[in-house]
């Protein structure tokens, strides 16, 4: 008999903890739009059961910074002046026997969505689709690796856009490939 009483107490306790034997709640007040409590009832200390959470207005998103609706890309990359987008420096260095590392530095931050493989050409051919393109944190440098055994490359750039909306005019640059570190050029 003690066993059954203990089992019954355990069952009642677990049901009580689960909320099945909770005290019945008062019926919800009709939605009249009035926020004051009814006469004789104390003000509630939080939303009751069945009461929807309070609605807060959501803040509006910030205005877009460019035609692609790009807001932030590793920080706000808006240009302070309306300068034409140009290439400041191109550095091509040999990484292996048949690979080169290409680094293009622009005069201002560029929109990374405008940099596509078909907008950069090497010796008249578009970049392969599987080439990975990296950007520095400031957004003014583009870097990629590709297979080439040549000592000079003709780099073509077109259609790249800055954050102020300026589109770069098509540019052709001939660049000499620098020797890899530790490689002796007198061989």
C-alpha positions in Angstrom: 0.0 0.0 0.0 2.9 2.4 0.8 4.3 1.7 -2.7 1.0 2.9 -4.4 0.8 6.0 -2.2 4.3 7.0 -3.1 3.7 6.4 -6.8 0.5 8.4 -6.6 2.3 11.3 -4.9 5.1 11.2 -7.5 2.5 11.2 -10.3 0.6 14.2 -8.8 3.8 16.1 -8.2 5.0 15.6 -11.8 1.6 16.6 -13.1 1.6 19.7 -10.9 5.1 20.6 -12.2 3.9 20.1 -15.8 1.2 22.6 -15.2 -1.8 20.3 -15.7 -3.2 21.0 -12.2 -2.5 24.7 -12.3 -5.1 27.1 -10.9 -7.7 28.1 -13.4 -7.0 31.5 -14.9 -9.5 34.3 -15.0 -11.4 34.8 -18.3 -9.7 37.2 -20.6 -11.1 40.7 -20.8 -12.9 41.6 -24.0 -10.8 43.6 -26.4 -12.4 47.1 -26.2 -9.3 49.0 -26.8 -9.2 50.4 -23.3 -5.9 49.9 -21.5 -7.1 50.6 -18.0 -7.9 47.6 -15.8 -11.6 46.9 -15.0 -13.0 48.3 -11.8 -12.0 46.2 -8.7 -9.3 44.3 -10.5 -5.6 45.0 -9.8 -3.4 46.0 -12.8 -1.8 42.9 -14.4 2.0 42.3 -13.8 2.7 41.2 -17.4 0.7 39.7 -20.2 -1.7 37.1 -19.2 -2.4 33.8 -21.0 -3.7 34.3 -24.5 -2.5 38.0 -24.6 -0.4 38.8 -27.7 3.0 40.3 -27.1 3.2 44.1 -27.4 3.9 45.3 -30.9 6.9 47.6 -31.4 7.6 49.4 -34.6 10.5 48.0 -36.5 13.3 50.4 -37.5 13.6 51.2 -41.2 16.6 49.8 -43.0 19.3 52.3 -43.9 19.2 53.8 -47.3 21.2 52.0 -50.0 24.7 53.2 -50.9 24.8 52.1 -54.5 22.6 50.8 -57.4 22.9 47.2 -56.2 21.4 48.1 -52.9 24.7 47.2 -51.2 24.6 48.6 -47.6 27.7 47.4 -45.9 30.4 45.0 -47.1 32.9 44.6 -44.3 32.2 48.2 -43.3 30.8 51.2 -45.0 32.7 51.6 -48.3 31.3 54.9 -49.6 33.7 57.2 -51.4 34.0 60.8 -50.0 34.6 62.4 -53.4 33.4 61.7 -56.9 36.7 60.6 -58.4 37.0 58.5 -61.5 37.8 54.9 -60.7 41.3 54.0 -61.9 44.0 51.4 -61.3 46.8 52.6 -59.1 49.0 49.5 -59.2 49.2 46.0 -60.7 51.6 43.5 -59.3 52.0 40.0 -60.8 54.4 37.6 -59.1 55.3 34.1 -59.9 54.2 31.5 -57.3 55.2 28.3 -58.9 56.6 27.2 -62.3 53.2 27.6 -63.9 51.2 29.8 -61.5 51.1 33.6 -60.9 49.6 35.8 -58.2 47.8 38.9 -59.6 47.1 41.9 -57.3 45.2 44.9 -58.6 45.1 48.1 -56.4 42.4 50.7 -57.2 42.4 54.4 -56.2 39.2 53.8 -54.1 37.0 51.1 -52.7 35.2 49.0 -55.3 31.9 47.2 -55.2 32.7 43.5 -54.9 29.5 42.6 -56.6 30.8 44.3 -59.8 34.0 42.1 -59.9 33.1 39.1 -62.1 35.4 36.7 -64.0 34.1 37.9 -67.4 35.1 41.5 -66.5 38.8 40.7 -66.1 40.8 39.4 -69.1 44.3 38.0 -69.3 45.9 38.1 -72.8 42.4 38.6 -74.3 40.8 35.6 -72.5 38.3 35.9 -69.7 39.3 34.5 -66.3 38.3 30.9 -65.7 35.0 30.4 -63.8 36.8 28.5 -61.0 39.2 31.3 -60.1 38.8 32.6 -56.5 38.9 36.4 -56.2 39.9 37.9 -52.8 39.4 41.5 -51.5 41.3 43.3 -48.8 39.4 44.8 -45.9 39.4 48.3 -47.2 38.0 47.1 -50.5 40.5 48.7 -52.9 42.6 45.6 -53.7 41.6 42.5 -55.8 43.8 39.4 -55.7 43.6 36.1 -57.6 45.8 33.3 -58.8 45.9 31.7 -62.2 47.9 29.4 -64.3 50.5 31.1 -66.6 54.0 30.4 -67.7 54.5 33.8 -69.5 56.9 36.5 -68.4 54.4 39.3 -69.2 50.7 39.5 -69.2 48.2 41.9 -70.8 45.5 42.6 -68.1 42.1 43.9 -69.3 39.6 45.4 -66.8 36.1 46.6 -67.7 32.8 47.3 -66.0 34.1 47.4 -62.4 32.1 49.9 -60.3 33.1 52.0 -57.2 30.7 52.5 -54.3 29.9 56.0 -55.5 28.4 54.6 -58.7 31.4 55.4 -60.9 32.1 52.7 -63.6 35.7 52.2 -64.6 36.4 52.8 -68.3 37.9 49.7 -70.1 41.6 49.5 -69.4 44.5 47.4 -70.9 47.7 47.1 -68.9 50.8 45.2 -69.8 52.6 43.8 -66.7 55.9 42.0 -66.2 55.8 38.9 -64.0 58.1 39.2 -61.0 60.2 36.3 -60.1 59.2 34.2 -57.1 60.9 34.8 -53.8 64.1 32.8 -53.6 64.2 32.2 -57.3 67.4 33.4 -59.0 66.8 35.4 -62.2 70.4 34.8 -63.5 69.9 31.2 -64.2 
